[in-house]
Amino acid sequence: METVRHSEARSILSPVSGFIAEAGFTHSLTPARNCTFGCAYCYVPTLGIYGGLKQEDWQKWGQFTTFKSNAAALLRRELRSDQKIYCSPLVDPYQPAEEAERAMPGILDAVLAHPPRTLAIQTRGLLILRDLDRLQNLNQRTRLRVSFSIPSNRAEILRWYEPRCASFAERLETIAALGKAGIETYATLAPLLPCDPEELTRAAMEASGGLVIGDPLHVRSVKRQGATTREAAFRIAEVREHGEWFDPAYQERIVARIKNVAPGFLTGPSGFARLAI
């Protein structure tokens, strides 16, 4: 089975609802379907067809991706100056397959030609630095924010839950590099995996200049509908004996510890609203 596929989409910007709408965004931009990071906890496969997925996507999550080959052309038609766009709630725009595909440069060029009010890019991919020149140009034309995910400071946790992603140190370096280039970049502690909360928070604040937001793991016991953490993550937690991290009450205590270090720390839509302002 090939890792990279292509298809033409009917549209590229989708009106948002739920979490992303509560945060203040108007549209989402999803350049591909399925993600080659394949993180164990990723909530997207649990959305099924409601996440724009096909059955093969959620059954073989992370094994391939399907890029929207006409994304840039669609953007040039659909972009409006009053839009607040989140890229992306359904796939990491700087997933591993993007290195060869190079979809994002064309997408950023389209946004640069027709800038919206706000563009937020959510990623955990070091590859974003490849497009730094474009991001700096775009930063002069619109309100650009980057949300860079750091779910843990512990190497073994990152290896178990997201083995295709960068190390803790590499992520901190990337956040710092983006900030140095003038890009407003948030260290996003999400989803909160087993970690040393105080150490994680102090390092994230130093790298980002104090711009830190986050979100605990989503679990069905407190989230009756919509996206939730994949079963693969629960299986890892059971084997590694840290299932308490999936307990909402335990998560609240971890968030409280983070707030002791970063008093302004916010989670959920309130935190992500900082990306949409």
Secondary structure, DSSP 8 states (H G I E B T S, - for coil): --SEEEE--S-SEEE--HHHHHTT--EEE--EES-TT--TT-SGGGGGGGGT--HHHHHTTTS-EEEETTHHHHHHHH--TT-EEEE-SSS-TT-TTHHHH-HHHHHHHHHHHS--SEEEEEE--GGGGGGHHHHHHHHTTSEEEEEEE---S-HHHHHHH-TTS--HHHHHHHHHHHHHTT-EEEEEEEEE-S--HHHHHHHHHHHHTS-EEEEE---TTT--SS----HHHHHHHHHHT-GGGGSHHHHHHHHHHHHHH-TT--BHHHHHHHHH-
